[in-house]
């Protein structure tokens, strides 16, 4: 059982879905400390002025778990939809994904950030044809702190391999995983090919929405499909 464990992000970039696609089970780890001005509640899109942030308003209180963060201004959703429409209405696949974006931002009411993020991640994973199973860490009975807590999670879900983001090399102890009989591997986000993107120059670090609206069903080829073969050339 190959497992990845990450906090939910708002409209994540393509690398987030790459790691989801690479595992059997993806666990949303939202019962941990919220970090403000981070990917948890914001992401970037392309505009004629360059990459710009879309941020969900969550208030100034820092000391709360991600799953406890509430959305403070109900007007954010219509603003985000209007900004997306303004900047992507000429994109090749706006008509294909506009109903999904409209449903997510205008057709539903969100009180908690985690609920919003997880719904969007599952919806976009489905659009990308990802078959990975999802779970929420709050379904489990986790014990300990930090590394011990993560190991408790991995044991409970039956993990045989844990796939981590590369930044975790700074604090994960490989010996803990060896003792638990769980293989530890680090995901490599390097090498993504460019795709036809509006408003040059090209930027990789933007929401997966940008990729989907520009290349549509061909998006998986630019996330994981290029590995083991020549990188696709932009149309």
N, C-alpha and C positions, 0 to 999 in steps of 0.2 A: 504494500500500500504506500504509494508515493504521495506525500502531503506537503502543502504549503500553507502558511499561516500569516496573514497580513491584516492590518487595520483597513477598514473600508475607506475608500477615497471617493471624492466627488468627480464624476466624469473622468475616470483615470486615463492615463496615457496608454499607448499600445503595449508597452512593456509589462504593465499590470496584467493584461489579458494573455500575454505570452507565458508568464509564469503559471497562470491559471490553467492554460491549455496543456502545460507540461506535466501536470500532476493528476492523480486519480481523485483526490479530495482537496478542496480549498476551504479553509476555515477562516471566517471573518473573526478577527480578534479585537472586538470593540468594547470589551469590558476592561479596558486599560486606560491609562491617563490620556486625556485629550491634549493635543498640541495645537495652539492657535497659529494662524497664518501659515498653515501647512497644507499638504494635499488632502487632508481630511475634509476640508470644507471649501476648497477652491481648486481651480485648474485654469489652464490657458487655452485660448483659441487664436487662430490667425485672423488679423484684420489688416486693412490697408496701412495702418499705422504701426504694424508689427504685432508680435504676440501680446495679448491683453488678458487680464484675469477676469474670470467669472467667480465671484465669491458668495457663498451662502451666508447670510447674516446669522451669527450665533451668539452675539453678546460678548462681553468682556471677561466674564468669569472664567478663570483658568482651571481651578481645582475641581474637575469633574471627569468622569469617564466618558469616552466617546459615545457610548450608548445612552448616556444621560443628557447629552447636549441637545437643547431644544432650539428650534428656528425662531428668531425673534421678530422678523418683519415679513408678513405674508405677501408683500408686494414683490419680493425677490424673484419669484417664479415667472411672472409675466415679463419682468425686465430681462431675465435671462433668455426667455424664448424670443423676445423682440430683438435682442442683440444677436442671437444665433441666426434668426431670419434675415436680419439686415446684412450680415457678413457672409452668409452661405446660400442665399436664395438663388444665386447663379451657379452654385456648385452642381456638378453633373447628377448627383443622387439626392439632392434636397427633397424632391418629391417622394422618393422612396422612404426616407426616414423621418420626414416631417410629421407623419401621424404618431410615431413613437415619441418624438420629442414633445409634441403637443399634448399627448396623453400624460406623459411624465410631469410636465411643467404646468399645464393648464387644466388637465382633466382630473387631477388628484390633489388632495390636501395633505401636506406633510408637517407633522409636529416635531419629529425627531430626526436629527441628521443621519444617524445610523440607518434608520428605516429607509430614508431616501436613497442613501448611497448603495445599500445592499440591493434594493429593487433595481436601480439603474445598472449595477454591475451584472446582475443576473439577466436583465433584458438585453444588454449589449453582448454578453457572452452567448446568448441564444442567437442573436443576429450573426455572430461570427461562427456559428456551428460548433461551439465548444460543448462537449458532453461531460465535462468534469462535474462531480457531485459537490454541493455546497452544504456547509453547516455553519452554525453560529456558536462561538465559544460559550455563550451563556447557556447552551443546552447541556453543558458538561459540568462536572463538579471538580473544579480545579483547586489544587493545593499548592502552598508555598508561594515564593516570590520570584519574579523575573525568570531566571533559567530553570528553576525547579517547577515553576508554574507551567512553562512551555513544555517541559518534559512530561508533566502530568497530563497535559492535553494530548501529546503525541501517543502516549501509552494508551489512553482511553479510546482513541480512534483507531488503534491498531497499526500505527505507522511503522513501516520498515525502512523508509527513506524520508528525510526531511530536506526540502528544497528551500533554501534561504536566499534572500537578497544579498548582494555582495557587501553592503555596508555592515552587515552583522558579523563579518570577520573580526571586527574590532572588539567584540564582547562575547561571542559564543566560544565555549570551551569544547573542543573536539573530543576530549577524553570523556566528557559526560555522555555524549552520544555513543561512543564506543562501548562504554560500560552498559548502556541501555540496549545495545544491539541494534541501534538505529543508524543507518548510513547518513552522513551529513554531506550535502553538496551545495554549491553556491551557483546561483543563476547568473548567466552572462548576458547583459543587455547590449553588448557591443555588436556592431556590424549591420544594423538595420539599413536596408536600401532606401533611398529616397523614392517618393511617389509624386505624381502630379499634384501639386499643392498651390493654392492661390496665394497671391501677395508675397512674391519672393523678397528676400532669400529664404531658402528652405530651412525649417526648424523641426527637429524631431520631437522636442519636449513640449508637445501640446496634447490636448485631449484626443482620445480615440474617435471622438465625433468628427474631427477634422479628416481623419483617414477614411472613415465610412462615407462621409458626404462627398469625398473626392473620388474614391475608387469603388465604392459599393461592395458587391459580393466578392470582389477580388481582394478585399482587405486582408484575409488570412495569408495571402501570398507575401504580403509586405511585413507580416508580423513573425510568422514561423515557417511559412512555406518556402522561403528562399534558402533555408539551410540545407546544405548538402548538394546545392546546385548553384549555377551562376546566378548572381543577383539580378532581379528583373530590371529591365530598363524602363524608365518612365515613358509613358505613351506620348 
